[in-house]
């Protein structure tokens, strides 16, 4: 499993939040503290690891720039990293506490309702497996 550093996570998070593919300059403009050279290096590594892909080429001022978007694999890596982090303190924090904390972060009522519905399905499936 690829372990992502904080800058890689920052860039992926910016890309996941965007509805459109972004240039390295777009990414730099989204987060204070990111430099063009850092973003280019991070994108190069993420591209090599298959976590982002080139979506196209666009004009950025007077130069042509690649646009990037995250791949589905990047979401899986983020989930794997999250699960690995959780595993290191699972004896301290219960799964129910993690779910509650995550649900309290959601600010949009419709998304919260959808997540609760998904969790109910997951819980029901787990209960069925326990009975089997």
C-alpha distance (Angstrom), angle and dihedral (degrees) to the residues before:
residue distance angle dihedral
X1 . . .
X2 3.80 . .
X3 3.78 112.5 .
X4 3.79 110.7 -144.5
X5 3.78 122.9 -146.8
X6 3.83 121.3 -136.8
X7 3.83 94.5 -97.4
X8 3.80 91.6 51.2
X9 3.79 89.3 50.3
X10 3.83 90.2 48.6
X11 3.81 92.4 53.0
X12 3.81 93.1 45.4
X13 3.79 90.9 48.4
X14 3.82 90.9 52.2
X15 3.80 90.8 49.1
X16 3.81 93.3 46.8
X17 3.82 91.6 50.7
X18 3.80 92.6 51.4
X19 3.78 119.1 85.9
X20 3.80 90.8 -154.8
X21 3.78 134.3 50.6
X22 3.80 112.1 -92.6
X23 3.78 137.7 -145.9
X24 3.79 121.1 -132.4
X25 3.82 87.8 -104.3
X26 3.81 90.6 54.1
X27 3.81 88.9 52.8
X28 3.82 92.7 48.9
X29 3.81 89.5 50.8
X30 3.82 91.5 52.7
X31 3.80 97.2 60.5
X32 3.73 132.7 39.8
X33 3.79 113.0 -129.7
X34 3.79 97.2 32.4
X35 3.79 116.7 116.9
X36 3.78 127.3 -156.9
X37 3.81 92.3 -115.8
X38 3.81 92.2 50.0
X39 3.80 92.9 48.8
X40 3.81 92.4 47.9
X41 3.81 91.0 50.2
X42 3.80 91.8 47.4
X43 3.81 92.5 47.2
X44 3.80 90.3 49.5
X45 3.82 90.6 54.1
X46 3.80 94.0 43.4
X47 3.80 89.7 48.5
X48 3.81 91.0 50.7
X49 3.82 90.0 49.2
X50 3.81 92.2 49.4
X51 3.80 94.1 -116.2
X52 3.80 95.3 118.4
X53 3.76 131.4 26.6
X54 3.76 135.7 -158.5
X55 3.78 107.3 -103.1
X56 3.78 97.9 -176.3
X57 3.77 147.0 -56.7
X58 3.79 126.3 -84.2
X59 3.78 139.7 172.3
X60 3.78 112.9 -95.2
X61 3.78 103.7 -174.6
X62 3.80 105.4 -51.6
X63 3.80 96.9 -22.4
X64 3.77 134.8 74.0
X65 3.79 114.5 -113.5
X66 3.76 133.0 -171.2
X67 3.77 117.9 -120.2
X68 3.80 119.4 -142.0
X69 3.76 136.7 -157.7
X70 3.81 131.9 -179.0
X71 3.79 120.8 -101.7
X72 3.79 125.9 -132.5
X73 3.82 87.0 -109.3
X74 3.81 89.8 64.7
X75 3.79 90.7 61.2
X76 3.81 90.2 51.6
X77 3.82 90.9 50.0
X78 3.81 91.1 50.2
X79 3.82 89.6 50.7
X80 3.81 91.0 48.1
X81 3.82 90.6 49.9
X82 3.80 90.8 48.3
X83 3.81 91.9 49.1
X84 3.81 91.6 47.9
X85 3.80 90.6 50.4
X86 3.80 90.5 48.8
X87 3.81 91.6 49.0
X88 3.80 89.6 60.5
X89 3.83 92.4 61.4
X90 3.82 103.8 23.9
X91 3.81 91.2 117.3
X92 3.81 89.2 60.8
X93 3.81 103.1 40.4
X94 3.81 122.6 42.0
X95 3.79 121.5 -133.6
X96 3.79 89.6 -119.2
X97 3.81 90.0 56.4
X98 3.82 90.5 51.1
X99 3.82 91.0 50.0
X100 3.79 91.5 48.0
X101 3.80 92.0 49.5
X102 3.80 91.9 48.6
X103 3.81 92.5 47.9
X104 3.81 91.2 50.5
X105 3.82 89.4 56.5
X106 3.82 92.6 60.8
X107 3.79 109.8 95.7
X108 3.82 100.0 -178.8
X109 3.84 112.1 85.0
X110 3.81 94.6 -152.3
X111 3.80 92.9 51.9
X112 3.80 90.2 45.3
X113 3.81 90.8 53.1
X114 3.81 90.4 48.6
X115 3.81 91.7 50.3
X116 3.81 92.2 48.5
X117 3.80 89.2 51.5
X118 3.83 90.8 51.1
X119 3.81 90.9 48.1
X120 3.79 91.2 51.4
X121 3.80 89.3 54.0
X122 3.81 91.5 48.4
X123 3.81 91.4 48.9
X124 3.81 91.7 47.9
X125 3.82 91.0 50.6
X126 3.81 91.1 49.5
X127 3.81 91.5 49.7
X128 3.81 90.3 51.8
X129 3.80 90.7 51.8
X130 3.80 90.9 50.6
X131 3.81 91.1 53.1
X132 3.80 92.6 49.4
